Structure formats: structure tokens, C-alpha cells
């Protein structure tokens, strides 16, 4: 898997411009203050926002350029956001099966895959539960399983732990890291959290007003914070960070 991004998206007050790549099995974090353009990049890759210039290419397939815009469901890209967006009328196993079926599996095989995911996550007893009966952490686990059951080439992770309590967020980081490694799925993580970035990413971009102002390994960027936002992020780290890093 190789993602090539070179895009321009107009925004009020400034254009979002970014050029980077993500290689197979790696995870790239994008950090920056609110309104810096992070989610615009994710939306452009997912296909929910059009670009004005440049190109987005995944494994040799052009997802978008100034003239073309491949539909989101044809991109091979999964999304795990802050809100799980589970289908309220479907139980947990059918929510996961929806992702597997979308990847091309037949209904029987998709249901079998969904049950395997529930077993892997230790949630078999919740197979018949609808989203309203699940806790926030359980809904996020089901959303992760649905996203990965679709076997995406790339998973976009946009502030997925922000609404969880500290313990649930720590558990979800460990689970996401484990499943990305197990499935060799590449990912892009959008977060304001040093803990998210340390746990999941190996490379980091820093954005400000639509521009990439720093990039490198997570340790390199954290060691030399380039702006006020990153200094504030680094200030949240303990002197000797616990063993949650990737």
C-alpha cells in the first residue's frame, strides 16, 4: 500500500495545502490547533470533500484530482471518527457484517466474519445488542471492527478517543494499535492528544493555517516543538512517558 497526497482545498481565510505519503504498514499522525486543516485532509482522502488542485493516489489508483473524484465507497478507505455512527436499527453483529459485506463478502460470509470480530474483541455476548444498549467504549470497538472488517487499504482515524474516559481511551489505543499491526493496515491519525500520537504513529506532520510546518518521526517532532501548539502538547507528557508508545 502506498498513499500519495498532494492537494489544495480552499478554506475561508486560507487554502489547505499538503504534500506527503504513507507507506504500507505505517501510521502517520497529523497534529495542529483546531481549524488548521487536519480534518479537511482526512475528508479529501475519504472522498467526502473535493480538492481544487493536486492529486490523491492510492496504490496507483487516482482517488481525486482537479477533474476526477472517485466515490467514497470505491476508494478502499475506512474511517473511524469521534462518533461511531453505528446503524441504530442494526444489532452489533449486523453493524460489523455491513462492513464485511461492503468489501465484497456474501451475506453468510460477512456474518461469519462479524462473529469472528466480536470474539476477537471479547464482545460475543453483545452480538444482538443495538447501539443504544452499548457503552461509548463498546460502540467504538464495534465501529473499529466494522471499519477493519471491510479490509480497507487505509484507515483514517479522526479524534476517535476524545469522548471516552481515560481508561477507555487507553484500552482503545491499545486495541487499535494491536489490530493495525495484526492486519498490516496503514493509517492516518488526527488528534490533539500526545498519548494518541505516541501510541499509534511512527511519523508526524504538524499543521498550522492549512500548511505543513514540521514533519518527521514522532520522537523528532516532539523533541523540537515548532510552535506554541506543539509546545503545549509536549508539556502534557510526563518526564518519563509510560510504555504506551508504538
Secondary structure, 3 states (H helix, E strand, C coil): CEEEEEEEEEECCEEEEEEEEEECCCEEEEEECCCCCHHHHHHHHHCCCCCCEEEEEECCEEEEECCCECCHHHCCEEEEECCCCCCCCCEHHHHHHHHHHHCCCCHHHHHHHHHHHHHHCCCHHHCCCEHHHCCHHHHHHHHHHHHHHCCCCEEEEECCCCCCCHHHHHHHHHHHHHHHHHHCCEEEEECCCHHHHHHHCCEEEEEECCEEEEEEEHHHHHHCCCCHHHHHHHHCCCCCCCCCCC
